[in-house]
Amino acid sequence: SPITVFDAESAGWVMVNHPKVALDVDGRLHLLFTNYSGLSNQPDGLYYLQSSDGGNTWSAPDVVSEGSVVWSAITSYDGRTIHRVWQQNDGSVVANLDQESTDGGATWGKAVNATGVSNDTTPVALVSNNLGELHLIQLIEENVPSYLKEYNLSIQDWRWNGQKWESQPHQTIEIKGDRAQYS
């Protein structure tokens, strides 16, 4: 039978959404999810839980952020190192934040801004390449007159060097077409 990881209704929340899970080398599961507690249908925070027994039992949720989190990801990297990354909109700026644990999620470092800030939310992905290097990829829409019916996008790439996120060479791409969509 299904195992309840977290009961949003008992906590007085409207719902939880956007769950993300990672598995580390010790078999520990790491879970991130977004809280929706108000009538505005806007995210009210990001939470973290973990399980060391294959998901049979879970820790109490820890608050990662109480801000408006629009995207998140979690990954196990280099053994017991865990990264939880999220995009947060505080109403005036949008930031991509990263927090690292080097002890399998027992403790976490301070959240750091991985990419700088922008005015708009943007598509973001946390990926690793064939060498096992961790990258944070972001699509930034450039200003193009609407009558051209195209998007010019800058693909921005940051690589984790083991200590911090380093900017990599950016690439510009173009998507043409009426009502073109990207994500």
Salt bridges, closest charged atoms under 4 A:
ASP24 OD2 - ARG28 NH1 3.64
ASP24 OD2 - HIS30 NE2 2.96
ASP26 OD2 - ARG80 NH1 2.29
ASP98 OD1 - HIS83 ND1 2.89
GLU100 OE2 - HIS83 NE2 3.80
GLU133 OE1 - HIS135 NE2 3.88
ASP157 OD1 - HIS135 ND1 2.75
GLU166 OE1 - ARG159 NH2 3.15
GLU174 OE1 - LYS176 NZ 3.45
